[in-house]
Amino acid sequence: MAKAKKDFDTMIEELEGIISRMEKGSLSLEECLKEYKAARVLVSACREKLSAARETLGSEKDPEKEQEDADA
């Protein structure tokens, strides 16, 4: 079964959990490296979602801006 894609908020919560566990300083080196790798994957996925959101917002036309351009 394919793993469902996580939403942005879930990924942010997971990142916050990783940061919290790492800041406590009680992880072994191996655990710390595992958490770091998981965090990098989450950060990358979050950046992709943000980029897609920017593209979506950038492609939508702002009705107020269009009216200002028309009035000029």
N, C-alpha and C positions, 0 to 999 in steps of 0.2 A: 504494500500500500504506500502511495506517495505521501510524503510529509507535507502537510498544509503550510502555506506561507504564513508567516507571522505578521501581525500588523505592527505598525511603527511604535505604538505605545507599549506593546508587549516587549518588543526588542529593547526599548529604552529602560523598562523596568528590569530586564535581565542584565543590562549593562550596569545599572545602579547596584544590583546585587553583587555582581562581580567586583565592582570597585569597592564596595563595602567589605567583602570578604578579603580582598587584597590589602586594604588599609589596616585591617585588624592585625596583620603581620603573623598570623598563626598558621598560614599555609606552608607546606613544604615547598621546596624548589620545584619539584615535579608538578605539584598541584597549581602552583603559581603560573608555571609555563602553560599548563592546560587551560587555565582561566584566561590567560593573556591571549592565547590562540582563539579561544571562543569569543573574546571581546573584539578581536580584529575582524572576525567574520560578521559579528553583529554591527560593528561600526560601518563596515563596507555595505551591508544590506541597508542600513539606515541612510547612508549617503545616496544610494541608488533611489530609495523612495523619495528623499528630499529633492533630488534632481528631477525625478519624474513629476513631482508636484510643481516644481518651478516651471517646467515645460508646459504643464497643463495650464497653470495660471498665466504664463506668458502668452499662450496661444489664444486665450479668451480675450475678447475685446472689451474694454471698459466703456460702457455706454456714456458716462459723464465725459470721458476724454474725447470720445467721438463727437459729442455735442460741442465741446470747447473748440475742437479742430474745425468743425463746420461753421461755428460762429466767427472764427478768426478771418 
